[in-house]
Amino acid sequence: MSTSLYTKETVKNLSQAKELAPEQWKAFDEFGKSVFEEGALSRKEKEIVAIAITHITQCPYCIDTHTKNAKKPVQRWRN
């Protein structure tokens, strides 16, 4: 038995959450998008903070997602 609250298999249930609670899913999605908008911290910096937080919560799929996002190259806009 795992001592972690989260397992990688739990991510499979996220699609059900979208179907069973669409309003809550939409609010969660919009919150996530707004949190990672550029501001005082860049998106990359926010992803690095999220990695630290997800290591505290021990959420493996969040660790994977935020690590992947933090590794993405910084996009530079060309005029």
Order of alpha helices (4+ residues) and beta strands (2+ residues): alpha-alpha-alpha-alpha
